[in-house]
Amino acid sequence: MTMKIGFLINPIAGMGGRVGLKGTDGVVEEAIERGAEPVAPKRAKAFLTSLESLIESNDRDIDVITCPTEMGAGICKEVGIVHETVDMDVPEKTTAKHTREATRLLYERGVRLLVFVGGDGTARDILDAVNEHSLEDLEVLGVPSGVKMYSGVFVVSPPDATEVVRLVIEGRAGTAEVEVMDADEEAFREDRFDIRLYGYLQAPSVPARFQGAKQASPETVNEQEAQEAIARYVVDNMEPDSTYIFGPGTTVKTVTDLLELKKTTLGVDLYKDETMHNDVNESKILDLVENFERAHIIVSPIGHQGMLFGRGNQQISPKIIERVGKEDITVLCTPAKLRGIDGGTLKVDTGNPDVDEMLRGYIRVVTDYNEIRLVKIE
């Protein structure tokens, strides 16, 4: 039998990341004014290129069915992958309505495995279509292209999506329910963490390839004590005349609290010449850092996912990571949080394969005062 794979792109997903908007919902124009460039087409191309190789080497007939123009067909044509297109109007600026419509039309064309390129908002729109039209037997697979991506429907990177498709084709992947999370982007921009479970989607069961849903940091006394011990160690070892780029998260914020500096919990901040620059984006970081040889990045992984770069901190772009270098990246993670990371390894998905490769291997992780562990980055 012919395997029909649906393919859908949210063209605006992820555009708010590097420019510091913590999302794209409702702020596309502002993102563009800040110099944002489309992220989704590049991620889609990476997936389709590897998918084309899979199709060519597979004995089974595989049909790719997608949406017109920027929602799929444009990148399919660019890659040269044979495809069919559903009949729908796609405007220059797409909305949630178009994602929902595309999901229904793809299902009606016989698609039972839908691969989408987008973020949490795209996943929620697809779930709305599934619920509205009773598409319970549709399996969904997300190629990450948003800013935060806290839902469990996303694979780690585009090549992982192709591997999942291969296992589905070979009948070696079961089905699992995965979480779709609803994050309030307006709250994020006001530095408030407001996230809830939105519902569940069916997805291929290949846990090693999926990032998993974010797990909130525990607010126990032991956890706070561990964060404070880590913070004391970092502060005691800070170098004068250096620049520090602080990623988001409560563990990192504990460091700046100890320094009596104001930090945005969910943003990226930069400390230079005894001055804190709050909520900086990629462009601002590049402007402020005069000497990257004396620059340091301090970050903490996302709970359960273990994602270090590429989720919620895209302001620290591949260009910045490459200039700072792996040796000057300090990772902070309490023992409890480290134990809760799926597989016990950290992950990166910067969008630049060369930078991802540079980061792979072992990295030092501060877990207590003067306690350093070597943790592998996959």
N, C-alpha and C positions, 0 to 999 in steps of 0.2 A: 504494500500500500504506500501511497505517496504521503510523505510527512509535510504538513503545512505549518510553516513558522511565520507568525505575525511579527512585524517590526514597526516600531513607533518611536518617533523622536519628539521630545518637547524642546523646540529650538532655543528657548530662552533660559533653560535650566542652567543654573550655576553661574550666570553672568554677574551676580552680585558678590561673588566670593572674594576675588583678589582686590576689588575696590572697596571692601570693608562694609558691605551692606547686610551681611549675615543672611542672605536670601535674595530672591528676585521677585517674590509675589508683590505686585502692586508698585514696584519701583524700577521697572525696566527702563523707563526714560531717564531716571536719575543715574542708573548704572551706566547707560550709554554716555551720558554727559560726563561721567567720571572716567571715561575711557575704557569701559568694559568691552571685552571681545567675546564672541560666542564660544562656548565651551563644548556644548553637546555635539556639534558636527565632528569635531576631532575625536571625541570618544566613540561616536557612532562609526566613524571610519576605521578606527582600530579594531572594533568588534567585527565589522563586515569583512575586513581584509582577512582576518583569521577564519571567519565563517566560510568565505569563498574557498579557502584551501580545504576545509572540512567537506564541503559539498563535492568538490572535484575528486576527493579521495574516497568518497563513500559510495558503496554499491546501491544504497537505497535512494529512490527519487525524493528530492527535497525541493519544495516550492517555497519561495520567499514572497510573502504578500505584505505590502506596505501601504503607506498613505502618500498622497501627492506632495510634490515640491519639498519644502524644508522639513516636513514631518516624516520623511523617509526616502521617497523616490529620488530626490536630488543626490543624496549621498550614495545610494545604490548605483545610480548611473555613473557617478564619479569613480567608484570602485570597480565598476564593470560587472557587478553581480546581476544575474538574470532575476527578474522580479515581476510580479503583477501588482497592480495598484487598485485600491478600492475607489469607488466613485464618491467623492465628497469635495466640498469647497473649502480650501485652506487659505485664509486671508494672510496678509503680510504680518499681522500680529495675532498669534493664536492665543486661545484662552482655554480654561478648564473644559468648557463646553466641547471644544474640538477634540480633546483627548477622550472624553466620554463617548462622543460620536464615533471616533475612530475605533475604539475598543469594541463597540457593538458591531460595526460593519466588518471588522476583521473576524469576529466570531461567526458572523453570518456567512462568511466565505469559507468556513470550515476550519479556522485556526483554533487549535486547542493548546498551543504553547505560544505565548506572547512575550517577546523580548522588547523592553522599552528602554530608552535612554532619557534619564531625567533624575529628579530628586524625590523627596518625601511628598511634595505636593502632587507630582505626577502619579505616584503610587496611590494617593488618596483619590484622585480623579478616576483612576482605573477601578479601584474598589467600589466607588459610587456606581460606575457603569455595571459592574458585576452584580451588585445588589439590586439595582433598578431593573435589570433585564434578566435576572436569574441565570447568570452565566457560571454556575457553580463548578462546572467541570473544566473551566479555563485555568491553566497553570501560567503563572506570571514570573518573569525573571527580569530583574532590574540591572542595567548597566549604569554605574554611578556617574552622575554628571551634575548633581545639585551642589548645594553648599554644605548642608549638615548631614543629611542622609542617616537618620537614626533608625529607620525601619529595617527589618530583617530580610526584606525581599531582595536586597542588593548583594551582588557578588563583590569580591574585593576589587577586581579590575576587569577591563574588557576581555582579555584572553581567558579569564576564568569563566565568563559567560559562554564562550565557544566550547570549552571543555564540558560544561553542564549540558549544553545542547547535544554534544556527542554522546554523552552517557544516556540522555533521554532517547536518542535515536536507536542506540544499541539495547534499549530496554533494561539498563542497569541502574536507573534512578527511580526511586519511589516518589511518593508525594507527601508533602508536609505542609502544615499550616504555619505561616510566618506572620509576624506582627507588622502592621502598618501604623506608624506613629504620626501624631498630629502635633506639630510644633508651631506655636504662635510666633510668627516672624516679627510682628509689631512689638511683642514683648521682648524678643531677642534684641531688637534695635534699641530698646530702652534698658538693656542689660538685665532683663528678668528671664529666668529659665521657666518656661511654661510649656510642658509637653505631656501628652496623654496618649493612651492607646486608642487608636481610631477604629481598628478592626483587624481582620485577618484575610490574607489571600492564600490561595493554593500555589505552591511552588515546587519545583523538582527538589527532591531530598538529596542534596549533596553538601552536607554541612561544611566540609573542608574548603569549599569554594565560596561560601557565603560569609558576609561579615558579621551577621547576627545583629540583633537590636541593641541599642545603647542601654546600659544599666546605670541608673543614677548612683552617684557616690553616696555611701552610707554616712549617716550623720551621728555616728556613735562617738562616745568620749575617746575610745581607743583610736579611732580613725583620726580625730582631730589632733590627738597627741602625736600620732605618727606624722601627720602633715606638719606640725610645728617643729618636730625634730628634724625633718627634711629641710624645712625652711631655714633653721638655724645653721645647718651645715652649709647650705648654699650661700647664705649671707656671709658666713665666716670665710668663705673661699672666693668671694667676688674680688675681681682684680680692679685696682684703680685705673682710671683713664680708659676703661673699656666700655663698649656699648652692649646693652643687654636687650634682646628682643624676647618679650614674655608672651607665650601663647595663652589661650583661654583655659579656664578651669579653676576650681576651688583650691586645688593643691598648689598651683602656681601662684594664685592670689595670696596664699598664706605667706609666701616669700615677700611680696610687696607690702603686705600688712606689717610684717616685721620691720621692714624698712620705713614704715609710716608713709608709704606712697599710695596715692589713689590709683586703683587699677580697675579696668572694666572686666568683670568676671567672664563675659562671653566674647570679648574682643581680643585683639592683639595690641600690645602696648610696647613702647620703646623707652628705655632709660639711658640717658646720655648727659654727661656734664652736670650731674645732680639735678636733672630736670626729667620729669616723666611726661611723655607724649602719649596721650590716650587715644585708643581706637584708631590706630594707624592702618593704612592699606599698603599694598605693595609699592605703589609710587612714592608714598611718604617715607617708607623705610629706605628705599633706594636714595632718596634725597638726603635723609638724615645721616646715614652711615657713610662717613668719609673714608674710613679704613676698615675693610672687612677682616683684615688680619687680627684686629682687636675687637671683633664682634662675637657675641655668643647668643645662642638660641636656647631658651629654657621652655620646655614643653612637657605635657603630661598626656598619656594615651587616653582615648575614650574607653570608659568602663565596658567590660565584656568584649567589645569589638577588638580592642588592642590597637586601634588605628592611631598612628602617630602623626602622620601628615596626610592631608588630602580630604579631611572631613572637618569643617567648621573653622579651619585655620588656613584657608587658601591664601590669605594675605601674606603668609610666609611661603612665597612662591618657589618653584624649582630654581629660579635664577638666584634668589636670596640664599636658599639652602646650599647651592653649589658654591657660592662665594664665601659663605661662612665655613663650610667644610664639616664633615662628620665629627672630627675630633673636638669641635667647639659647640657641639649640641649636648645639652644636659637634659636627661630625661628624669622626671620625678614621678614616683609611683609608690604608694603605700603597699606593704605586704599583702593586706587584704584585697586591695584592688588588683594587684599582680596575680594573686591566686584565682581571682574571678575572670581573668582574661581567657577567652576560649582558646584552647590549645597551648596556652602558656607562651605564645610568641607574639611579637609586635608586628604590625603591618604598615605599609606605606603605599600610597596611591597618589603621587604628586601630579600625575598627568604627563610627566616626562620620563620615559623608560630609562634613560641614561642616569638620571638623578636617583630613580628608584633603585637601580643596580648599585650605584655608589653607596647607598644607605644599607643595602643588604649585608647580612652577617651579624656579628655581635656588637652591641652598643652598651655602654655603661648606664646603669639605672640606679639612681639614688633612692634607697628604700628606708633609710633611717639616718641618724647622725653618724657620719663616718662609715656607713654601711653601703657598699656598692656591689651590685650584682651585674653579671654579664647576661643580657637577654638577647635572644636571636630575633632579628628582623627578617621576616619572610619576603 
